[in-house]
């Protein structure tokens, strides 16, 4: 059966005015992951990424370090992250970047509360509902496997919230588990999903084998 390698984007620019760009470390994380995939003999037959810069650039760096910069990265907006800034403002009525800088811990407490409110449909005037978020991720993963052969390996690059929601749905967990999975997911961590007709099965979760050496431990990040 085809296997989806579902990767969270590399380290972006958390706390800056433009989060949606990879840091220098993020590019290196991506290249290390590509080298790891190549060493395992993986040859991807299809690559999808969301429309966000950090997602597309992560995919490009992975493919470049695998010696496959020619492989097309298909863009699918269903893999984009949830609209975090809009959700935060709808809940807290304050600027999230300013809050991060003023009180990092309180920001995350507020963020978690905002996510819980979203999953319970308690936020008004947001770009998409929790249900719509889950539906578009499911559709994107279905697109990734369309026409795939039994032995195909598929690379899909998304974000922590989208991956957390996908995994929670696959294992039939409630919304609060999706939030926890989101907050635990590491940059360039990946899941392996076994794709059978009409169903996905989880084989591995949040793997960072490419970073688990003594000289790379400091390169493990969550943003």
Backbone as a chain_set.jsonl record, in Angstrom:
{"seq": "XXXXXXXXXXXXXXXXXXXXXXXXXXXXXXXXXXXXXXXXXXXXXXXXXXXXXXXXXXXXXXXXXXXXXXXXXXXXXXXXXXXXXXXXXXXXXXXXXXXXXXXXXXXXXXXXXXXXXXXXXXXXXXXXXXXXXXXXXXXXXXXXXXXXXXXXXXXXXXXXXXXXXXXXXXXXXXXXXXXXXXXXXXXXXXXXXXXXXXXXXXXXXXXXXXXXXXXXXXXXXXX", "coords": {"N": [[0.838, -1.195, 0.0], [0.424, 2.329, -0.61], [2.544, 4.731, 1.046], [2.249, 7.601, 2.951], [4.389, 10.193, 3.722], [4.129, 12.385, 6.041], [4.968, 15.529, 6.717], [5.894, 18.018, 9.053], [6.449, 21.475, 8.499], [9.716, 23.049, 8.463], [11.642, 24.928, 10.953], [10.211, 28.062, 11.355], [9.742, 31.63, 11.442], [9.109, 32.41, 14.207], [7.552, 34.775, 16.331], [8.338, 36.976, 14.903], [7.571, 39.691, 12.621], [6.89, 38.575, 10.21], [6.032, 35.503, 10.148], [5.923, 33.497, 8.275], [8.28, 32.306, 6.897], [11.235, 30.425, 6.393], [13.715, 29.911, 8.89], [17.343, 30.082, 9.025], [18.205, 27.815, 10.364], [15.932, 26.278, 9.992], [16.046, 25.699, 7.253], [18.305, 24.086, 7.241], [17.414, 21.947, 8.853], [15.513, 20.874, 7.11], [17.132, 20.02, 4.983], [18.664, 18.075, 6.256], [16.635, 16.224, 6.775], [15.937, 15.487, 4.169], [18.337, 14.22, 3.411], [18.25, 12.073, 5.163], [15.952, 10.7, 4.25], [16.891, 10.024, 1.686], [19.035, 8.336, 2.336], [17.652, 6.186, 3.266], [16.746, 5.145, 0.97], [14.439, 6.097, -0.186], [12.201, 7.059, -2.735], [10.298, 9.467, -3.862], [7.155, 9.512, -5.408], [5.267, 11.398, -5.682], [4.688, 14.74, -4.64], [3.279, 16.908, -2.346], [2.447, 20.104, -1.038], [1.333, 22.642, 1.228], [0.054, 25.984, 0.537], [1.566, 27.846, 1.828], [4.571, 29.716, 2.38], [6.566, 28.671, 4.076], [5.949, 25.972, 4.072], [6.146, 25.176, 1.359], [8.834, 25.833, 0.864], [10.135, 24.15, 2.647], [9.559, 21.641, 1.512], [10.93, 21.969, -0.933], [13.608, 22.209, -0.081], [14.01, 19.687, 1.071], [13.74, 18.005, -1.185], [15.836, 19.006, -2.742], [18.118, 18.244, -1.28], [17.898, 15.565, -1.574], [18.681, 15.194, -4.077], [16.766, 15.607, -6.002], [15.691, 18.033, -7.187], [14.195, 18.506, -9.391], [11.742, 17.338, -9.148], [8.312, 17.901, -9.161], [6.584, 20.077, -6.958], [3.445, 19.889, -5.863], [0.929, 22.211, -5.199], [-1.368, 22.487, -2.586], [-3.925, 24.027, -1.05], [-5.459, 22.953, 0.971], [-3.765, 21.868, 2.795], [-2.802, 23.905, 4.285], [-2.074, 25.766, 7.31], [-4.284, 26.284, 10.142], [-6.152, 29.379, 10.52], [-4.473, 31.015, 12.503], [-3.859, 33.598, 13.634], [-6.203, 35.053, 13.196], [-8.031, 33.529, 14.683], [-6.984, 33.844, 17.234], [-7.232, 36.612, 17.667], [-9.989, 36.819, 17.515], [-10.694, 35.599, 19.844], [-9.141, 36.768, 21.949], [-8.894, 39.468, 21.398], [-6.55, 40.967, 20.954], [-3.218, 41.761, 19.787], [-1.372, 39.037, 18.637], [1.455, 38.812, 18.282], [2.513, 40.944, 19.752], [1.641, 40.125, 22.272], [3.088, 37.735, 22.603], [5.672, 38.774, 22.855], [5.427, 40.281, 25.142], [4.558, 38.581, 27.214], [5.364, 35.515, 27.185], [4.546, 32.983, 28.235], [1.923, 33.485, 29.101], [0.814, 34.108, 26.683], [0.747, 31.558, 25.401], [-0.979, 30.17, 27.1], [-3.303, 31.588, 26.603], [-3.557, 31.123, 23.879], [-4.043, 28.34, 23.798], [-6.554, 28.296, 25.051], [-8.017, 29.756, 23.178], [-7.964, 27.997, 20.991], [-9.433, 25.852, 22.034], [-11.914, 27.093, 22.335], [-12.496, 27.531, 19.657], [-12.783, 24.893, 18.646], [-15.145, 24.274, 19.822], [-16.977, 25.811, 18.571], [-17.324, 28.432, 19.505], [-16.317, 30.848, 18.733], [-16.676, 33.884, 16.974], [-17.113, 35.157, 13.646], [-14.865, 34.041, 12.2], [-12.403, 32.834, 9.798], [-12.752, 30.129, 9.02], [-14.55, 27.209, 10.125], [-14.075, 24.745, 12.736], [-14.934, 22.269, 11.787], [-14.839, 22.675, 8.999], [-12.103, 23.024, 8.679], [-11.101, 20.436, 9.322], [-12.299, 19.0, 7.226], [-11.093, 19.986, 4.888], [-8.441, 19.197, 5.185], [-8.669, 16.417, 5.167], [-9.577, 16.104, 2.533], [-7.328, 16.982, 1.122], [-5.411, 15.012, 1.763], [-6.63, 12.813, 0.614], [-6.422, 13.591, -2.043], [-3.648, 13.414, -2.341], [-3.21, 10.659, -2.47], [-4.493, 9.794, -4.725], [-4.559, 7.77, -7.54], [-2.224, 6.522, -6.803], [0.249, 3.962, -6.765], [0.766, 0.64, -5.404], [3.325, 0.423, -4.148], [4.176, 3.024, -3.842], [5.775, 5.971, -2.522], [4.843, 8.869, -0.864], [5.289, 12.278, -0.467], [4.218, 14.683, 1.767], [3.858, 17.939, 2.816], [3.036, 19.907, 5.515], [1.54, 21.649, 8.268], [1.811, 21.974, 11.893], [-0.72, 22.166, 13.264], [-2.555, 21.3, 11.316], [-1.594, 18.725, 10.843], [-1.847, 17.617, 13.403], [-4.66, 17.642, 13.614], [-5.318, 15.899, 11.496], [-4.156, 13.455, 12.351], [-5.498, 13.022, 14.781], [-8.089, 12.653, 13.795], [-7.713, 10.344, 12.26], [-7.168, 8.394, 14.205], [-9.444, 8.59, 15.592], [-9.874, 10.424, 17.732], [-10.841, 12.921, 20.205], [-11.378, 16.536, 19.919], [-9.724, 17.926, 21.75], [-7.487, 16.346, 21.907], [-6.403, 16.653, 19.373], [-5.499, 19.293, 19.594], [-3.474, 18.972, 21.531], [-1.705, 17.283, 20.156], [-0.932, 18.977, 18.122], [0.544, 20.938, 19.57], [2.678, 19.436, 20.412], [4.122, 18.768, 18.185], [7.101, 18.582, 16.316], [9.468, 20.6, 14.473], [10.017, 19.644, 11.165], [9.41, 17.103, 11.965], [7.949, 13.92, 11.254], [5.173, 11.9, 10.152], [4.239, 8.572, 9.342], [1.898, 7.338, 7.177], [-0.217, 4.76, 6.312], [-1.825, 4.088, 3.375], [-4.826, 2.861, 2.5], [-7.61, 1.825, 0.427], [-9.947, 4.323, 0.839], [-9.223, 4.74, 3.502], [-6.933, 5.731, 6.066], [-4.072, 4.705, 7.912], [-2.199, 4.983, 10.892], [1.249, 4.72, 11.088], [3.635, 5.717, 12.178], [4.615, 8.432, 14.38], [5.475, 11.833, 14.59], [8.246, 11.638, 14.149], [11.729, 12.236, 14.45], [14.133, 11.214, 13.496], [16.242, 12.064, 11.965], [17.359, 14.094, 13.391], [18.24, 13.116, 15.755], [20.893, 12.884, 16.951], [23.912, 13.411, 18.83], [25.158, 15.826, 18.127], [23.139, 17.218, 16.923], [21.057, 17.683, 18.606], [20.425, 20.184, 19.631], [19.158, 21.309, 17.538], [16.53, 20.641, 17.55], [13.345, 21.8, 17.376], [10.23, 23.612, 17.971], [8.775, 25.477, 16.589]], "CA": [[0.0, 0.0, 0.0], [1.215, 3.577, -0.595], [2.826, 5.345, 2.343], [2.391, 9.057, 2.988], [5.308, 10.779, 4.699], [3.473, 13.658, 6.356], [6.041, 16.286, 7.371], [5.663, 19.396, 9.471], [7.45, 22.396, 7.973], [10.883, 23.343, 9.295], [11.519, 26.096, 11.813], [9.88, 29.323, 10.693], [10.24, 32.835, 12.126], [8.178, 32.671, 15.31], [7.78, 36.009, 17.067], [8.691, 38.079, 14.006], [6.409, 40.253, 11.923], [6.54, 37.636, 9.146], [6.317, 34.142, 10.587], [5.89, 32.555, 7.158], [9.537, 32.123, 6.172], [12.12, 29.54, 7.129], [14.975, 30.398, 9.435], [18.5, 29.347, 8.507], [18.144, 26.491, 10.971], [14.855, 25.558, 9.34], [16.54, 25.163, 5.977], [19.209, 22.976, 7.546], [16.573, 20.827, 9.286], [14.913, 20.289, 5.912], [18.169, 19.309, 4.228], [18.976, 16.845, 6.999], [15.55, 15.267, 6.559], [16.11, 14.964, 2.822], [19.458, 13.278, 3.44], [17.762, 10.879, 5.86], [15.086, 9.969, 3.326], [17.725, 9.468, 0.623], [19.805, 7.227, 2.89], [16.721, 5.06, 3.388], [16.403, 4.689, -0.369], [13.108, 6.543, -0.584], [12.026, 7.809, -3.981], [8.92, 9.93, -3.838], [6.492, 9.574, -6.703], [4.415, 12.589, -5.7], [4.973, 15.656, -3.539], [2.297, 17.966, -2.131], [2.674, 21.026, 0.073], [0.359, 23.717, 1.293], [0.4, 27.186, -0.223], [2.376, 28.737, 2.646], [5.976, 29.747, 1.978], [7.356, 27.771, 4.92], [5.65, 24.603, 3.659], [6.727, 24.935, 0.028], [10.297, 25.891, 0.948], [10.569, 22.918, 3.303], [9.53, 20.585, 0.492], [11.994, 22.212, -1.908], [14.893, 21.893, 0.545], [14.07, 18.225, 1.193], [13.991, 17.427, -2.506], [17.161, 19.407, -3.184], [19.142, 17.443, -0.619], [17.753, 14.2, -2.077], [19.101, 15.167, -5.474], [15.58, 15.615, -6.858], [15.07, 19.355, -7.289], [13.338, 18.507, -10.572], [10.43, 16.773, -8.837], [7.343, 18.978, -8.976], [5.845, 20.19, -5.708], [2.075, 20.303, -6.123], [0.402, 23.066, -4.136], [-2.747, 22.194, -2.188], [-4.238, 24.886, 0.098], [-6.057, 22.173, 2.044], [-2.712, 21.533, 3.747], [-2.405, 25.106, 5.017], [-2.37, 25.803, 8.734], [-5.489, 27.016, 10.524], [-5.915, 30.836, 10.56], [-4.188, 31.214, 13.915], [-3.944, 34.987, 14.08], [-7.619, 35.443, 13.227], [-8.652, 32.844, 15.814], [-6.485, 34.453, 18.465], [-7.848, 37.934, 17.814], [-11.414, 36.639, 17.778], [-10.844, 35.179, 21.235], [-8.476, 37.622, 22.934], [-8.972, 40.871, 20.985], [-5.256, 41.631, 21.072], [-2.265, 41.332, 18.789], [-0.636, 37.889, 19.179], [2.905, 39.033, 18.306], [2.781, 41.791, 20.914], [1.426, 39.319, 23.465], [4.248, 36.843, 22.704], [6.83, 39.53, 23.325], [5.176, 40.806, 26.48], [4.434, 37.496, 28.198], [5.371, 34.303, 26.359], [3.752, 31.918, 28.852], [0.509, 33.855, 29.072], [0.388, 33.973, 25.289], [0.425, 30.161, 25.103], [-2.202, 29.828, 27.829], [-4.415, 32.194, 25.87], [-3.657, 30.414, 22.598], [-4.713, 27.063, 24.028], [-7.961, 28.59, 25.313], [-8.62, 30.155, 21.904], [-8.162, 26.782, 20.207], [-10.558, 25.11, 22.611], [-13.141, 27.811, 21.979], [-12.734, 27.296, 18.23], [-13.294, 23.536, 18.442], [-16.507, 24.23, 20.369], [-17.786, 26.766, 17.8], [-17.647, 29.584, 20.354], [-15.709, 32.057, 18.187], [-17.489, 34.51, 15.945], [-16.46, 35.848, 12.524], [-13.559, 33.454, 11.882], [-12.364, 32.454, 8.382], [-13.283, 28.789, 8.808], [-14.93, 26.496, 11.335], [-13.308, 23.548, 13.051], [-15.376, 21.216, 10.871], [-14.297, 22.983, 7.678], [-10.669, 22.765, 8.773], [-10.894, 18.994, 9.2], [-12.735, 18.508, 5.923], [-10.135, 20.317, 3.824], [-7.251, 18.367, 5.371], [-9.027, 15.089, 4.677], [-9.624, 16.153, 1.072], [-5.957, 17.098, 0.629], [-4.761, 13.703, 1.874], [-7.226, 11.974, -0.425], [-5.806, 14.002, -3.3], [-2.271, 12.905, -2.381], [-3.164, 9.23, -2.765], [-5.217, 9.472, -5.957], [-3.742, 7.175, -8.593], [-0.963, 5.994, -6.288], [0.454, 2.523, -6.868], [0.929, -0.048, -4.13], [4.64, 0.641, -3.532], [4.553, 4.437, -3.93], [6.033, 6.81, -1.353], [4.28, 10.183, -1.143], [5.738, 13.303, 0.474], [3.225, 15.73, 1.989], [4.38, 18.902, 3.79], [1.947, 20.716, 6.052], [1.856, 22.367, 9.506], [1.513, 21.217, 13.098], [-2.144, 22.101, 13.559], [-3.202, 20.46, 10.308], [-1.185, 17.339, 11.075], [-2.504, 17.184, 14.632], [-6.072, 17.353, 13.31], [-5.366, 14.711, 10.649], [-3.866, 12.263, 13.141], [-6.609, 12.822, 15.717], [-9.213, 12.092, 13.054], [-7.379, 8.978, 11.852], [-7.289, 7.489, 15.361], [-10.768, 8.856, 16.149], [-9.726, 11.09, 19.025], [-11.596, 14.179, 20.298], [-10.702, 17.766, 19.508], [-8.665, 18.349, 22.658], [-6.291, 15.57, 21.551], [-5.838, 17.315, 18.194], [-4.765, 20.457, 20.087], [-2.263, 18.496, 22.181], [-0.801, 16.79, 19.117], [-0.409, 20.181, 17.469], [1.539, 21.601, 20.406], [3.815, 18.528, 20.596], [4.77, 18.405, 16.925], [8.396, 19.237, 16.155], [9.783, 21.031, 13.102], [10.431, 18.543, 10.277], [8.929, 15.807, 12.404], [7.081, 13.335, 10.22], [4.355, 10.716, 10.407], [4.035, 7.653, 8.227], [0.504, 6.933, 7.071], [-0.481, 3.704, 5.338], [-3.033, 4.461, 2.65], [-5.623, 1.82, 1.861], [-8.781, 2.466, -0.181], [-10.908, 4.959, 1.724], [-8.818, 4.737, 4.904], [-5.527, 5.929, 6.407], [-3.666, 4.114, 9.177], [-1.0, 5.603, 11.432], [2.379, 3.818, 11.31], [4.58, 6.378, 13.079], [4.169, 9.782, 14.717], [6.376, 12.874, 15.082], [9.614, 11.112, 14.127], [12.821, 13.157, 14.111], [15.338, 10.385, 13.461], [17.319, 12.819, 11.302], [17.907, 15.067, 14.348], [18.534, 12.451, 17.022], [22.307, 12.628, 17.192], [24.373, 14.326, 19.873], [25.501, 17.138, 17.587], [21.955, 17.87, 16.364], [19.989, 17.795, 19.596], [20.059, 21.595, 19.777], [18.401, 21.704, 16.355], [15.133, 20.203, 17.706], [12.551, 22.994, 17.677], [8.783, 23.425, 17.942], [8.132, 26.648, 15.99]], "C": [[0.875, 1.247, 0.0], [1.419, 4.082, 0.823], [2.987, 6.852, 2.159], [3.394, 9.409, 4.081], [4.83, 12.205, 4.936], [4.394, 14.469, 7.261], [5.533, 17.648, 7.83], [6.784, 20.278, 8.914], [8.589, 22.609, 8.967], [10.665, 24.618, 10.104], [11.266, 27.354, 10.99], [10.367, 30.473, 11.572], [9.265, 33.271, 13.199], [8.559, 33.954, 16.051], [8.179, 37.192, 16.208], [7.425, 38.598, 13.325], [5.956, 39.352, 10.78], [6.961, 36.234, 9.561], [6.56, 33.211, 9.409], [7.156, 32.594, 6.299], [10.449, 31.267, 7.035], [13.309, 30.305, 7.69], [16.124, 29.647, 8.773], [18.527, 27.936, 9.085], [17.059, 25.65, 10.313], [15.28, 24.961, 8.007], [17.473, 23.982, 6.21], [18.438, 21.753, 8.018], [15.986, 20.099, 8.077], [15.935, 19.485, 5.124], [18.57, 18.014, 4.935], [17.895, 15.792, 6.798], [15.646, 14.665, 5.161], [17.234, 13.941, 2.735], [19.049, 11.965, 4.108], [16.876, 10.042, 4.939], [15.912, 9.298, 2.224], [18.512, 8.259, 1.111], [18.938, 5.984, 3.082], [16.289, 4.524, 2.037], [15.024, 5.086, -0.829], [13.159, 7.315, -1.899], [10.561, 8.208, -4.063], [8.366, 10.016, -5.253], [5.576, 10.783, -6.827], [4.719, 13.424, -4.468], [3.896, 16.728, -3.501], [2.739, 18.828, -0.963], [1.543, 22.033, 0.08], [0.836, 24.927, 0.515], [1.296, 28.14, 0.554], [3.856, 28.617, 2.275], [6.797, 28.738, 2.777], [7.133, 26.31, 4.549], [6.314, 24.288, 2.321], [8.245, 24.937, 0.074], [10.863, 24.668, 1.669], [10.609, 21.773, 2.298], [10.674, 20.741, -0.499], [13.368, 21.862, -1.342], [15.061, 20.38, 0.706], [14.445, 17.602, -0.147], [15.382, 17.779, -3.018], [18.242, 18.546, -2.566], [19.025, 15.963, -0.971], [18.249, 14.069, -3.511], [17.943, 15.141, -6.448], [14.919, 16.993, -6.928], [14.126, 19.467, -8.48], [11.927, 18.016, -10.279], [9.451, 17.889, -8.484], [6.694, 18.917, -7.606], [4.457, 20.721, -6.038], [1.554, 21.109, -4.925], [-1.054, 22.721, -3.861], [-3.075, 23.004, -0.939], [-4.94, 24.159, 1.237], [-5.066, 21.775, 3.113], [-2.248, 22.737, 4.556], [-2.771, 24.982, 6.496], [-3.705, 26.509, 8.969], [-5.164, 28.512, 10.619], [-5.656, 31.309, 11.986], [-4.352, 32.64, 14.401], [-5.394, 35.443, 14.185], [-8.343, 34.794, 14.402], [-8.26, 33.502, 17.121], [-7.154, 35.802, 18.712], [-9.34, 37.839, 18.108], [-11.663, 36.27, 19.237], [-10.342, 36.234, 22.209], [-8.539, 39.104, 22.624], [-7.672, 41.621, 21.256], [-4.3, 41.044, 20.051], [-1.414, 40.178, 19.331], [0.867, 38.106, 19.256], [3.283, 39.896, 19.51], [2.636, 41.01, 22.212], [2.599, 38.358, 23.688], [5.44, 37.57, 23.323], [6.659, 40.004, 24.767], [5.172, 39.708, 27.542], [4.258, 36.185, 27.445], [4.468, 33.219, 26.939], [2.264, 32.231, 28.825], [-0.04, 33.784, 27.653], [-0.053, 32.541, 25.009], [-0.792, 29.686, 25.88], [-3.424, 30.361, 27.088], [-4.642, 31.485, 24.541], [-4.405, 29.089, 22.763], [-6.216, 27.276, 24.275], [-8.694, 28.999, 24.045], [-8.905, 28.939, 21.028], [-9.342, 25.972, 20.734], [-11.886, 25.766, 22.269], [-13.504, 27.578, 20.519], [-13.342, 25.917, 17.997], [-14.73, 23.39, 18.924], [-17.44, 25.22, 19.683], [-18.227, 27.958, 18.639], [-16.997, 30.877, 19.872], [-16.558, 32.584, 17.038], [-16.6, 35.141, 14.868], [-15.033, 35.367, 12.272], [-13.586, 32.933, 10.448], [-12.893, 31.063, 8.081], [-13.614, 28.155, 10.151], [-13.995, 25.308, 11.55], [-13.667, 22.411, 12.088], [-14.817, 21.442, 9.464], [-12.796, 22.717, 7.609], [-10.387, 21.27, 8.586], [-11.236, 18.471, 7.825], [-11.711, 18.809, 4.837], [-8.838, 19.51, 3.955], [-7.51, 16.959, 4.845], [-9.023, 15.057, 3.151], [-8.225, 16.233, 0.471], [-5.232, 15.764, 0.689], [-5.343, 12.711, 0.878], [-6.641, 12.302, -1.796], [-4.403, 13.42, -3.435], [-2.214, 11.458, -2.826], [-3.864, 8.852, -4.069], [-4.26, 8.942, -7.019], [-2.446, 6.565, -8.113], [-0.924, 4.478, -6.414], [0.8, 1.951, -5.501], [2.24, 0.301, -3.424], [5.056, 2.112, -3.51], [4.809, 5.048, -2.555], [5.636, 8.229, -1.719], [4.739, 11.154, -0.067], [4.681, 14.398, 0.557], [3.742, 16.641, 3.1], [3.255, 19.841, 4.21], [2.435, 21.442, 7.315], [1.347, 21.584, 10.707], [0.036, 21.083, 13.408], [-2.898, 21.209, 12.597], [-2.858, 18.996, 10.524], [-1.839, 16.8, 12.345], [-3.957, 16.828, 14.399], [-6.191, 16.078, 12.487], [-5.166, 13.443, 11.468], [-4.989, 11.982, 14.132], [-7.811, 12.21, 15.012], [-8.951, 10.645, 12.652], [-7.574, 8.001, 13.005], [-8.57, 7.743, 16.154], [-10.701, 9.401, 17.576], [-10.496, 12.398, 19.035], [-10.725, 15.392, 19.996], [-9.574, 18.162, 20.439], [-7.374, 17.571, 22.425], [-5.627, 16.182, 20.325], [-5.017, 18.533, 18.609], [-3.452, 20.027, 20.717], [-1.249, 17.999, 21.158], [-0.156, 17.948, 18.371], [0.734, 20.765, 18.279], [2.778, 20.74, 20.646], [4.647, 18.349, 19.331], [6.012, 19.251, 16.67], [8.656, 19.591, 14.695], [10.5, 19.925, 12.353], [10.194, 17.175, 10.892], [7.996, 15.244, 11.342], [6.331, 12.129, 10.765], [4.357, 9.856, 9.148], [2.593, 7.167, 8.27], [0.362, 5.89, 5.97], [-1.826, 3.981, 4.687], [-3.664, 3.24, 2.0], [-6.883, 2.473, 1.314], [-9.762, 3.006, 0.856], [-10.491, 5.053, 3.173], [-7.322, 4.988, 5.027], [-5.26, 5.304, 7.762], [-2.347, 4.728, 9.61], [0.067, 4.547, 11.707], [3.413, 4.408, 12.26], [4.142, 7.819, 13.272], [5.334, 10.639, 15.185], [7.826, 12.403, 15.149], [10.606, 12.205, 13.749], [14.141, 12.391, 14.107], [16.527, 11.128, 12.858], [17.96, 13.852, 12.227], [18.4, 14.412, 15.639], [19.98, 11.953, 17.08], [22.796, 13.689, 18.168], [24.645, 15.721, 19.345], [24.29, 17.881, 17.025], [20.846, 18.073, 17.383], [19.515, 19.25, 19.755], [19.241, 22.105, 18.596], [16.945, 21.24, 16.426], [14.31, 21.391, 18.185], [11.06, 22.695, 17.474], [8.045, 24.569, 17.235], [8.456, 26.793, 14.529]], "O": [[1.97, 1.222, 0.561], [0.571, 3.883, 1.692], [3.762, 7.311, 1.32], [3.26, 8.973, 5.224], [5.092, 13.107, 4.14], [4.576, 14.136, 8.432], [4.832, 18.342, 7.095], [7.94, 19.858, 8.869], [8.433, 22.373, 10.165], [9.647, 25.296, 9.963], [12.006, 27.667, 10.057], [11.3, 30.304, 12.357], [8.672, 34.347, 13.124], [9.728, 34.188, 16.357], [8.344, 38.3, 16.72], [6.352, 38.008, 13.446], [4.78, 39.356, 10.414], [8.105, 35.829, 9.351], [7.314, 32.245, 9.525], [7.092, 32.886, 5.105], [10.437, 31.373, 8.262], [13.838, 31.219, 7.058], [15.899, 28.682, 8.042], [18.834, 26.976, 8.378], [17.24, 24.451, 10.099], [14.906, 23.835, 7.679], [17.44, 22.998, 5.471], [18.766, 20.633, 7.627], [15.966, 18.869, 8.027], [15.635, 18.389, 4.65], [18.787, 16.987, 4.292], [18.196, 14.605, 6.667], [15.455, 13.461, 4.99], [17.1, 12.916, 2.066], [19.45, 10.885, 3.675], [17.031, 8.824, 4.857], [15.664, 8.145, 1.872], [18.644, 7.269, 0.391], [19.441, 4.861, 3.061], [15.542, 3.548, 1.967], [14.483, 4.488, -1.76], [14.06, 8.122, -2.127], [9.692, 7.37, -4.306], [9.017, 10.522, -6.168], [5.158, 11.151, -7.925], [4.975, 12.89, -3.389], [3.63, 17.382, -4.509], [3.337, 18.332, -0.009], [0.878, 22.249, -0.933], [1.903, 24.897, -0.099], [1.746, 29.144, 0.003], [4.326, 27.543, 1.903], [7.63, 28.03, 2.213], [8.041, 25.492, 4.697], [6.967, 23.255, 2.172], [8.885, 24.131, -0.603], [11.953, 24.202, 1.335], [11.584, 21.023, 2.243], [11.318, 19.758, -0.865], [14.2, 21.284, -2.043], [16.155, 19.857, 0.494], [15.353, 16.775, -0.228], [16.038, 16.953, -3.653], [19.188, 18.155, -3.25], [19.942, 15.187, -0.701], [18.241, 12.982, -4.087], [18.099, 14.709, -7.59], [13.707, 17.102, -6.744], [13.346, 20.415, -8.57], [11.013, 18.249, -11.07], [9.727, 18.718, -7.616], [6.299, 17.848, -7.141], [4.31, 21.872, -6.447], [1.732, 20.708, -3.775], [-1.875, 22.668, -4.777], [-2.555, 22.701, 0.135], [-5.016, 24.681, 2.349], [-5.457, 21.388, 4.214], [-1.387, 22.601, 5.426], [-3.648, 24.207, 6.878], [-4.193, 27.239, 8.106], [-3.998, 28.87, 10.784], [-6.519, 31.931, 12.605], [-4.922, 32.871, 15.468], [-5.772, 36.129, 15.134], [-9.175, 35.431, 15.047], [-9.092, 33.697, 18.007], [-7.588, 36.096, 19.826], [-9.894, 38.655, 18.845], [-12.712, 36.589, 19.796], [-11.024, 36.563, 23.18], [-8.263, 39.925, 23.499], [-7.684, 42.758, 21.726], [-4.538, 39.963, 19.513], [-0.794, 40.324, 20.384], [1.504, 37.636, 20.199], [4.259, 39.61, 20.202], [3.413, 41.204, 23.146], [3.054, 38.182, 24.818], [6.121, 37.041, 24.201], [7.631, 40.112, 25.515], [5.715, 39.885, 28.632], [3.14, 35.796, 27.108], [3.7, 32.6, 26.202], [1.442, 31.355, 28.559], [-1.205, 33.445, 27.442], [-1.121, 32.33, 24.435], [-1.567, 28.877, 25.369], [-4.441, 29.679, 26.963], [-5.783, 31.274, 24.128], [-5.287, 28.76, 21.97], [-7.044, 26.521, 23.766], [-9.855, 28.636, 23.851], [-9.958, 28.856, 20.397], [-10.153, 25.468, 19.958], [-12.862, 25.087, 21.954], [-14.68, 27.442, 20.18], [-14.303, 25.78, 17.24], [-15.449, 22.491, 18.487], [-18.558, 25.45, 20.146], [-19.352, 28.439, 18.508], [-17.115, 31.905, 20.539], [-17.088, 31.815, 16.236], [-15.49, 35.595, 15.145], [-14.11, 36.17, 12.145], [-14.655, 32.621, 9.924], [-13.429, 30.831, 6.997], [-13.039, 28.511, 11.18], [-13.233, 24.924, 10.663], [-12.788, 21.68, 11.633], [-14.37, 20.497, 8.815], [-12.288, 22.24, 6.594], [-9.533, 20.89, 7.784], [-10.547, 17.595, 7.303], [-11.482, 17.98, 3.956], [-8.209, 19.179, 2.95], [-6.667, 16.381, 4.16], [-8.53, 14.106, 2.545], [-7.958, 15.627, -0.566], [-4.507, 15.416, -0.243], [-4.623, 11.861, 0.355], [-6.395, 11.409, -2.607], [-4.011, 12.983, -4.518], [-1.262, 11.061, -3.497], [-3.823, 7.689, -4.471], [-3.269, 9.592, -7.353], [-1.636, 6.128, -8.931], [-1.927, 3.796, -6.199], [1.09, 2.691, -4.561], [2.25, 0.459, -2.204], [6.205, 2.408, -3.182], [4.161, 4.701, -1.567], [6.042, 8.741, -2.762], [4.589, 10.876, 1.123], [4.295, 14.973, -0.461], [4.031, 16.173, 4.201], [2.611, 20.481, 3.378], [3.608, 21.804, 7.412], [0.556, 20.652, 10.566], [-0.422, 20.002, 13.779], [-3.777, 20.449, 13.003], [-3.719, 18.126, 10.404], [-2.326, 15.67, 12.368], [-4.444, 15.826, 14.923], [-7.07, 15.257, 12.747], [-5.905, 12.471, 11.31], [-5.39, 10.831, 14.305], [-8.481, 11.341, 15.57], [-9.856, 9.812, 12.696], [-8.088, 6.901, 12.806], [-8.764, 7.193, 17.238], [-11.369, 8.911, 18.486], [-10.783, 12.942, 17.968], [-9.509, 15.287, 19.84], [-8.558, 18.684, 19.98], [-6.287, 18.073, 22.712], [-4.399, 16.223, 20.251], [-3.954, 18.783, 18.042], [-2.418, 20.647, 20.468], [-0.055, 18.27, 21.288], [1.027, 17.9, 18.032], [1.793, 21.058, 17.724], [3.82, 21.26, 21.044], [5.762, 17.832, 19.397], [5.98, 20.476, 16.79], [8.121, 18.951, 13.79], [11.467, 19.345, 12.846], [10.722, 16.179, 10.396], [7.335, 15.991, 10.62], [6.774, 11.444, 11.687], [4.465, 10.365, 8.032], [2.132, 6.647, 9.286], [0.775, 6.116, 4.833], [-2.844, 4.094, 5.37], [-3.107, 2.658, 1.069], [-7.198, 3.595, 1.711], [-10.331, 2.252, 1.645], [-11.313, 5.411, 4.017], [-6.536, 4.522, 4.202], [-6.103, 5.357, 8.657], [-1.47, 4.968, 8.779], [-0.165, 3.599, 12.457], [4.003, 3.683, 13.061], [3.403, 8.372, 12.457], [6.095, 10.237, 16.066], [8.548, 12.728, 16.091], [10.355, 13.0, 12.843], [15.142, 12.861, 14.648], [17.677, 10.855, 13.2], [18.995, 14.425, 11.887], [18.924, 15.096, 16.518], [20.24, 10.76, 17.238], [22.173, 14.74, 18.317], [24.389, 16.704, 20.041], [24.401, 19.058, 16.683], [19.786, 18.593, 17.036], [18.332, 19.498, 19.987], [18.694, 23.207, 18.646], [16.198, 21.422, 15.465], [14.547, 21.924, 19.268], [10.684, 21.677, 16.893], [6.816, 24.624, 17.277], [7.989, 27.731, 13.883]]}, "num_chains": 1, "name": "protein.A"}
